[in-house]
């Protein structure tokens, strides 16, 4: 945050359940009430999942979908009339080519990829980045990260991932996959 503020950006950190339409509407109303203009949305919410398909229950899938899909839908609906510079969803490679133990997570990420296609088709900004695992922090640290690394998907350095995000935004990309892939092991 300090780095952004050093660049002259005003930063506010506010707790809000992004899948709760009323809470998000209230947050946006507060911004407008203070004379602020929302310039960008970055939807990075998600719930990790690592459950074999035969053991996945409806409640687990609902929880996984609520964070990613519910939040994206609410943000899309409530910001559709705003003049945003960017609407970015953090998706996952799980939605692109699947991932063992992540059936709900894969479906949720495929949905947000499609939501960005829909936004762009309506003339709105939108970028979906299907991330591979990040090193140091995030859902792919620990057991999930070890499993992915064994499959040829080691964690990316956060600095490189952020640089890739900047390139995607600068290039006006709608959908990109950003991952460090050891193709010989992955294939």
N, C-alpha and C positions, 0 to 999 in steps of 0.2 A: 504494500500500500504506500509506504513512504516513497518508494521509487516513482510511482505514478504521481503522487502529490508533488514530488520534486519537478515533474514535467509540467506542472500547472493544472493537473487534473483534479477535480474535486471528487473525493471518494467517500462513499457512505457504505457501511456494512450494516445490513438490516436483516434480522431473522424473519423468514417468511416461508410458509409451506407453498411451494410453487404450484402444487396441484390443487390448492384451495383457491377457487376462483374469487371468492369474496376477499380473501387476504391479499391476493395480487392486485385486485381492483382497488383496494384500500391503499396499498403501497403506491400504485400509479397515481391515485387521487392526491395523496400526500405530496408527491413530486410536483404535480401541476399546481397544487395549492401554494407551494413555496416558489413558484415561478421557474421551476427547473424544466429542462427539456431532456427527455430520455433519448439518447442517441444510439444506443446499442443494447442488444440483449445477448447474453451468453448463457445458454442453458446447459449446465454440466451436471445436473442432478442424476442420480442413478442409484440403484440398489444392486449390490453384487450378488451373484448366484453361482453356486457350484454344487449342483445336485444332479445325480443320474436321472435320466428321463423317467424311468420306472418308479422313481421315488418322489417326483414333483407333484405337489398338491395344488389345488385351485387357489388356496389362500396365498401360497408362495408366489404364484404367477401374478395374482392380483397386486401384491405388494411391489413386485418388480415393475409391472406395467404402470402402476400409479405414479411413481416418481418420474420415470422417463417420459412415458406417453401422456399421462394426465397433465404433467407440468408443461410439456411442449404445446399441447392443445390449448391450454389456458393462455400461455404467453402469446401464441399465434393469434388467438381470437381477440385478446385485449390490446394487442399492439398493431393489429392489421391497419388501423386508420392513422397510425403515427408515421411520420417521416423519419424512419430509422436509417442510420448509416450502415448498420449491420444487424443481422439476426443469425446468430451462430449456435448450432447445436453440436454438442460433443457426443458423437456417436461412437460406435465400436466396430472393429473388424469382425466381431461376433455376428453382427447383422449383415456382413458382406459374404463371409464364407462359413459361418457357423462356428461353434465352439463347444466342445464336450462339456456337459453339465450346465450349460447356459441357455436352455431352450427359451425361457421367458425373456431373458436378457437379450438374446439374439433377435427375438421377435420385436421387442421394444425398440431396439436400435434400428432395425429395418423400417419400422414405422416412422421414426423421426427423420430418417433419410427421405422417405416418401413425402413427409410433411414439407420438407424444404423444396422438393420438386413441385409440390402444390403451390407453395408460396410464390416461387419464381414464375409459375404458370399464371398466377394472378397479378404479376407485375410487381411483386414485393421482393425486397432483398432477402437473401437466405443463403447460408453456407452450412453444409453438414460435413464434419470431419470425422471419419471413421478411424479412430485411434487404435493403434496397437498399444501394447503395455508401456507405461511410463516407468522409469526407474525412480527410486527414492520415495515416492508417495503415490497414493491412489489405490484403486481396487485391485491392481495386479501385483501388489507387494505381498510377499509371504507365499503361501501354498499355491495360490493361483498363478503368481509370477513364476514360480519354479516350474510348474506344469507347462506354462506357455514357453518358457525358455528351453525346456527339453524338446519342445516341438519346433524349435527354430525361431521363436519370437522373443528375443531378449528385451529387457526394458530399455526404452529410449532415454537419453539424457534430456531432462526438462528443457534446457536451453535450446537444444536442437528442435524439439517438438514445438516450442513457442515460435521459433524462427520459421518453421514449416507452416504454422498457422498464419503468420504474417504474410508469407508468400501466397497462401491460398486466398486471403482477403484482398491483398493487393492485385491479384490476378482475376478477381471477380468469379472465382470458382464456385460452382453450386455444390458439387460433391467431390470429395477427395478422400483417399485412404493414405494415412501417414503411419508407417510402421517400419521398424528395423527387422528385416526378414533374412534369416539364414536359409536361403532357398534350398540348398542341398539337404538340410535337415527337415525343413518344412514339407518338401515334396515327398 
